[in-house]
Amino acid sequence: MDVLAFNVACIPALVMLINSPVSGSLATVAVRPAADEDFPDV
């Protein structure tokens, strides 16, 4: 499974369900490393 696709699909859904600043921060931390690995030039 593509980790970035998994994060993009699941994290925002979890954030909307929980709707808390903490979950938003966790989503940011979870998505950034995958994005950096998949797109090193960005």
C-alpha distance matrix in Angstrom:
0.0 3.8 6.0 8.8 7.9 7.3 10.5 12.3 11.9 12.7 15.0 17.6 17.9 18.6 21.0 22.8 23.2 24.5 26.2 27.3 27.7 26.0 22.8 23.0 23.4 20.5 18.3 19.8 19.3 15.6 14.9 17.2 15.8 12.4 14.6 17.0 14.7 13.2 16.8 19.3 22.1 22.0
3.8 0.0 3.8 5.6 5.3 6.2 8.7 10.1 10.7 12.1 13.8 16.1 17.2 18.1 19.9 21.8 22.8 24.0 25.1 26.1 26.1 24.7 21.6 21.2 21.5 19.0 16.5 17.4 17.1 13.6 12.2 14.2 13.1 9.4 11.1 13.6 11.5 9.7 13.1 15.8 18.5 18.2
6.0 3.8 0.0 3.8 5.5 5.0 6.2 8.6 9.9 10.4 11.3 14.1 15.5 15.8 17.4 19.8 20.8 21.4 22.6 23.1 22.9 21.3 18.4 18.1 18.1 15.4 13.2 14.1 13.5 10.0 9.0 11.2 10.0 6.6 9.1 11.6 10.0 9.2 12.6 15.0 18.0 17.3
8.8 5.6 3.8 0.0 3.8 5.4 5.1 6.1 8.5 9.9 10.3 12.3 14.3 15.2 16.1 18.3 19.9 20.7 21.2 22.0 21.5 20.4 17.5 16.5 16.7 14.7 11.9 12.2 12.4 9.4 7.0 9.1 9.0 5.4 6.5 9.8 9.1 7.6 10.2 13.2 15.7 14.5
7.9 5.3 5.5 3.8 0.0 3.8 5.5 5.1 6.0 8.5 10.0 11.5 12.8 14.4 15.8 17.4 18.9 20.3 21.0 22.3 22.4 21.7 18.4 17.5 18.5 16.5 13.3 14.3 15.1 11.9 9.7 12.4 12.7 9.2 9.8 13.3 12.7 10.5 12.9 16.2 18.3 17.0
7.3 6.2 5.0 5.4 3.8 0.0 3.8 5.6 5.2 5.9 8.0 10.4 11.1 12.0 14.0 15.8 16.6 17.9 19.2 20.5 20.9 19.7 16.3 16.2 17.2 14.7 11.8 13.7 14.1 10.6 9.5 12.8 12.9 9.9 11.5 14.8 14.1 12.8 15.6 18.5 21.0 19.7
10.5 8.7 6.2 5.1 5.5 3.8 0.0 3.8 5.4 5.3 5.3 8.0 9.7 10.1 11.4 13.7 15.0 15.7 16.6 17.4 17.5 16.4 13.1 12.6 13.5 11.2 8.2 9.9 10.6 7.3 6.1 9.7 10.5 8.2 9.6 12.9 13.1 12.4 14.6 17.3 19.8 17.9
12.3 10.1 8.6 6.1 5.1 5.6 3.8 0.0 3.8 5.9 6.0 6.7 8.8 10.6 11.2 12.7 14.7 16.0 16.2 17.6 17.7 17.4 14.1 12.9 14.4 13.0 9.3 10.5 12.3 9.8 7.3 10.6 12.3 9.9 9.9 13.6 14.3 12.8 14.3 17.5 19.3 17.1
11.9 10.7 9.9 8.5 6.0 5.2 5.4 3.8 0.0 3.8 6.2 6.7 7.1 9.4 11.1 11.9 13.2 15.2 16.0 18.0 18.9 18.6 14.9 14.3 16.4 14.7 11.3 13.4 15.1 12.2 10.6 14.1 15.5 13.0 13.4 17.2 17.4 15.8 17.6 20.9 22.8 20.7
12.7 12.1 10.4 9.9 8.5 5.9 5.3 5.9 3.8 0.0 3.8 5.8 5.3 6.3 8.7 10.1 10.7 12.3 13.7 15.5 16.7 15.9 12.2 12.4 14.5 12.3 9.4 12.4 13.8 10.8 10.4 14.2 15.4 13.4 14.7 18.1 18.4 17.5 19.6 22.4 24.7 22.6
15.0 13.8 11.3 10.3 10.0 8.0 5.3 6.0 6.2 3.8 0.0 3.8 5.4 5.1 6.1 8.7 9.9 10.5 11.3 12.5 13.2 12.4 8.8 8.7 10.7 8.8 5.8 8.9 10.5 8.2 8.1 11.8 13.5 12.4 13.4 16.6 17.5 17.1 18.8 21.3 23.6 21.2
17.6 16.1 14.1 12.3 11.5 10.4 8.0 6.7 6.7 5.8 3.8 0.0 3.8 5.4 4.9 6.1 8.6 9.8 9.7 11.6 12.5 12.9 9.4 8.4 11.3 10.6 7.4 9.8 12.5 10.9 10.0 13.3 15.8 14.7 14.8 18.2 19.6 18.8 19.9 22.7 24.3 21.5
17.9 17.2 15.5 14.3 12.8 11.1 9.7 8.8 7.1 5.3 5.4 3.8 0.0 3.8 5.4 5.2 6.2 8.7 9.6 12.2 14.1 14.3 10.7 10.8 14.0 12.8 10.1 13.1 15.4 13.5 13.1 16.6 18.8 17.4 17.9 21.4 22.4 21.5 22.9 25.8 27.6 25.0
18.6 18.1 15.8 15.2 14.4 12.0 10.1 10.6 9.4 6.3 5.1 5.4 3.8 0.0 3.8 5.4 5.1 6.1 8.0 9.9 12.1 11.5 7.8 9.1 12.0 10.4 8.6 12.2 13.9 12.2 12.9 16.3 18.2 17.3 18.5 21.5 22.5 22.2 23.9 26.4 28.5 26.0
21.0 19.9 17.4 16.1 15.8 14.0 11.4 11.2 11.1 8.7 6.1 4.9 5.4 3.8 0.0 3.8 5.4 5.2 5.2 7.0 8.8 9.1 5.7 6.0 9.4 9.0 7.3 10.3 12.7 12.0 12.4 15.4 17.8 17.6 18.1 21.0 22.6 22.5 23.6 25.9 27.8 24.9
22.8 21.8 19.8 18.3 17.4 15.8 13.7 12.7 11.9 10.1 8.7 6.1 5.2 5.4 3.8 0.0 3.8 5.6 5.0 8.4 10.8 12.0 9.1 9.0 12.7 12.8 10.9 13.5 16.3 15.5 15.4 18.4 21.1 20.4 20.6 23.8 25.4 24.9 25.8 28.4 30.0 27.0
23.2 22.8 20.8 19.9 18.9 16.6 15.0 14.7 13.2 10.7 9.9 8.6 6.2 5.1 5.4 3.8 0.0 3.8 5.7 8.8 12.1 12.5 9.7 10.9 14.4 13.8 12.5 15.7 17.9 16.7 17.3 20.6 22.8 22.2 22.9 26.0 27.3 26.9 28.3 30.8 32.7 29.9
24.5 24.0 21.4 20.7 20.3 17.9 15.7 16.0 15.2 12.3 10.5 9.8 8.7 6.1 5.2 5.6 3.8 0.0 3.8 5.7 9.1 9.3 7.0 9.0 12.0 11.6 11.4 14.5 16.3 15.7 17.0 19.9 22.0 22.0 23.0 25.6 27.1 27.2 28.6 30.7 32.7 29.9
26.2 25.1 22.6 21.2 21.0 19.2 16.6 16.2 16.0 13.7 11.3 9.7 9.6 8.0 5.2 5.0 5.7 3.8 0.0 3.8 7.0 8.7 7.1 7.6 11.0 11.8 11.3 13.6 16.1 16.2 16.9 19.4 22.1 22.3 22.6 25.3 27.2 27.3 28.1 30.2 31.8 28.7
27.3 26.1 23.1 22.0 22.3 20.5 17.4 17.6 18.0 15.5 12.5 11.6 12.2 9.9 7.0 8.4 8.8 5.7 3.8 0.0 3.8 5.4 5.4 6.4 8.8 10.1 10.8 12.6 14.6 15.4 16.7 18.7 21.2 22.1 22.6 24.7 26.8 27.4 28.2 29.8 31.6 28.5
27.7 26.1 22.9 21.5 22.4 20.9 17.5 17.7 18.9 16.7 13.2 12.5 14.1 12.1 8.8 10.8 12.1 9.1 7.0 3.8 0.0 3.8 5.5 5.0 6.2 8.7 9.8 10.6 12.5 14.2 15.4 16.7 19.4 20.8 21.0 22.8 25.2 26.1 26.5 27.8 29.4 26.3
26.0 24.7 21.3 20.4 21.7 19.7 16.4 17.4 18.6 15.9 12.4 12.9 14.3 11.5 9.1 12.0 12.5 9.3 8.7 5.4 3.8 0.0 3.8 5.3 5.1 6.3 8.6 9.9 10.7 12.3 14.3 15.7 17.8 19.3 20.2 21.7 23.8 25.0 25.9 27.0 29.0 26.3
22.8 21.6 18.4 17.5 18.4 16.3 13.1 14.1 14.9 12.2 8.8 9.4 10.7 7.8 5.7 9.1 9.7 7.0 7.1 5.4 5.5 3.8 0.0 3.8 5.4 5.0 6.1 8.6 9.8 10.3 12.1 14.3 16.4 17.2 18.3 20.3 22.0 22.9 24.0 25.6 27.7 25.0
23.0 21.2 18.1 16.5 17.5 16.2 12.6 12.9 14.3 12.4 8.7 8.4 10.8 9.1 6.0 9.0 10.9 9.0 7.6 6.4 5.0 5.3 3.8 0.0 3.8 5.4 5.1 6.3 8.8 9.8 10.6 12.4 15.1 16.1 16.4 18.4 20.7 21.3 21.9 23.5 25.2 22.3
23.4 21.5 18.1 16.7 18.5 17.2 13.5 14.4 16.4 14.5 10.7 11.3 14.0 12.0 9.4 12.7 14.4 12.0 11.0 8.8 6.2 5.1 5.4 3.8 0.0 3.8 5.4 5.1 6.3 8.6 10.0 10.8 13.3 15.1 15.5 16.9 19.2 20.5 21.0 22.0 24.0 21.2
20.5 19.0 15.4 14.7 16.5 14.7 11.2 13.0 14.7 12.3 8.8 10.6 12.8 10.4 9.0 12.8 13.8 11.6 11.8 10.1 8.7 6.3 5.0 5.4 3.8 0.0 3.8 5.4 5.1 6.0 8.6 10.2 11.8 13.2 14.6 16.1 17.7 19.1 20.3 21.4 23.8 21.4
18.3 16.5 13.2 11.9 13.3 11.8 8.2 9.3 11.3 9.4 5.8 7.4 10.1 8.6 7.3 10.9 12.5 11.4 11.3 10.8 9.8 8.6 6.1 5.1 5.4 3.8 0.0 3.8 5.5 5.0 6.0 8.5 10.8 11.3 12.2 14.4 16.2 16.8 18.0 19.7 21.9 19.3
19.8 17.4 14.1 12.2 14.3 13.7 9.9 10.5 13.4 12.4 8.9 9.8 13.1 12.2 10.3 13.5 15.7 14.5 13.6 12.6 10.6 9.9 8.6 6.3 5.1 5.4 3.8 0.0 3.8 5.5 5.3 6.1 9.1 10.5 10.5 12.2 14.6 15.6 16.0 17.3 19.2 16.5
19.3 17.1 13.5 12.4 15.1 14.1 10.6 12.3 15.1 13.8 10.5 12.5 15.4 13.9 12.7 16.3 17.9 16.3 16.1 14.6 12.5 10.7 9.8 8.8 6.3 5.1 5.5 3.8 0.0 3.8 5.7 5.6 7.1 9.4 10.5 11.3 13.3 15.0 15.9 16.6 19.1 16.9
15.6 13.6 10.0 9.4 11.9 10.6 7.3 9.8 12.2 10.8 8.2 10.9 13.5 12.2 12.0 15.5 16.7 15.7 16.2 15.4 14.2 12.3 10.3 9.8 8.6 6.0 5.0 5.5 3.8 0.0 3.8 5.8 6.5 7.3 9.3 10.9 12.0 13.3 15.0 16.2 19.1 17.2
14.9 12.2 9.0 7.0 9.7 9.5 6.1 7.3 10.6 10.4 8.1 10.0 13.1 12.9 12.4 15.4 17.3 17.0 16.9 16.7 15.4 14.3 12.1 10.6 10.0 8.6 6.0 5.3 5.7 3.8 0.0 3.8 5.8 5.6 6.2 8.7 10.3 10.8 12.0 13.9 16.3 14.1
17.2 14.2 11.2 9.1 12.4 12.8 9.7 10.6 14.1 14.2 11.8 13.3 16.6 16.3 15.4 18.4 20.6 19.9 19.4 18.7 16.7 15.7 14.3 12.4 10.8 10.2 8.5 6.1 5.6 5.8 3.8 0.0 3.8 5.5 5.1 6.1 8.7 10.0 10.4 11.3 13.7 11.5
15.8 13.1 10.0 9.0 12.7 12.9 10.5 12.3 15.5 15.4 13.5 15.8 18.8 18.2 17.8 21.1 22.8 22.0 22.1 21.2 19.4 17.8 16.4 15.1 13.3 11.8 10.8 9.1 7.1 6.5 5.8 3.8 0.0 3.8 5.4 5.1 6.2 8.6 9.9 10.2 13.4 12.3
12.4 9.4 6.6 5.4 9.2 9.9 8.2 9.9 13.0 13.4 12.4 14.7 17.4 17.3 17.6 20.4 22.2 22.0 22.3 22.1 20.8 19.3 17.2 16.1 15.1 13.2 11.3 10.5 9.4 7.3 5.6 5.5 3.8 0.0 3.8 5.5 5.2 6.1 8.4 10.0 13.1 12.2
14.6 11.1 9.1 6.5 9.8 11.5 9.6 9.9 13.4 14.7 13.4 14.8 17.9 18.5 18.1 20.6 22.9 23.0 22.6 22.6 21.0 20.2 18.3 16.4 15.5 14.6 12.2 10.5 10.5 9.3 6.2 5.1 5.4 3.8 0.0 3.8 5.5 5.2 5.8 8.0 10.4 8.8
17.0 13.6 11.6 9.8 13.3 14.8 12.9 13.6 17.2 18.1 16.6 18.2 21.4 21.5 21.0 23.8 26.0 25.6 25.3 24.7 22.8 21.7 20.3 18.4 16.9 16.1 14.4 12.2 11.3 10.9 8.7 6.1 5.1 5.5 3.8 0.0 3.8 5.6 5.3 5.4 8.3 7.5
14.7 11.5 10.0 9.1 12.7 14.1 13.1 14.3 17.4 18.4 17.5 19.6 22.4 22.5 22.6 25.4 27.3 27.1 27.2 26.8 25.2 23.8 22.0 20.7 19.2 17.7 16.2 14.6 13.3 12.0 10.3 8.7 6.2 5.2 5.5 3.8 0.0 3.8 5.6 5.7 9.4 9.9
13.2 9.7 9.2 7.6 10.5 12.8 12.4 12.8 15.8 17.5 17.1 18.8 21.5 22.2 22.5 24.9 26.9 27.2 27.3 27.4 26.1 25.0 22.9 21.3 20.5 19.1 16.8 15.6 15.0 13.3 10.8 10.0 8.6 6.1 5.2 5.6 3.8 0.0 3.8 6.2 9.0 9.3
16.8 13.1 12.6 10.2 12.9 15.6 14.6 14.3 17.6 19.6 18.8 19.9 22.9 23.9 23.6 25.8 28.3 28.6 28.1 28.2 26.5 25.9 24.0 21.9 21.0 20.3 18.0 16.0 15.9 15.0 12.0 10.4 9.9 8.4 5.8 5.3 5.6 3.8 0.0 3.8 5.5 5.6
19.3 15.8 15.0 13.2 16.2 18.5 17.3 17.5 20.9 22.4 21.3 22.7 25.8 26.4 25.9 28.4 30.8 30.7 30.2 29.8 27.8 27.0 25.6 23.5 22.0 21.4 19.7 17.3 16.6 16.2 13.9 11.3 10.2 10.0 8.0 5.4 5.7 6.2 3.8 0.0 3.8 5.6
22.1 18.5 18.0 15.7 18.3 21.0 19.8 19.3 22.8 24.7 23.6 24.3 27.6 28.5 27.8 30.0 32.7 32.7 31.8 31.6 29.4 29.0 27.7 25.2 24.0 23.8 21.9 19.2 19.1 19.1 16.3 13.7 13.4 13.1 10.4 8.3 9.4 9.0 5.5 3.8 0.0 3.8
22.0 18.2 17.3 14.5 17.0 19.7 17.9 17.1 20.7 22.6 21.2 21.5 25.0 26.0 24.9 27.0 29.9 29.9 28.7 28.5 26.3 26.3 25.0 22.3 21.2 21.4 19.3 16.5 16.9 17.2 14.1 11.5 12.3 12.2 8.8 7.5 9.9 9.3 5.6 5.6 3.8 0.0
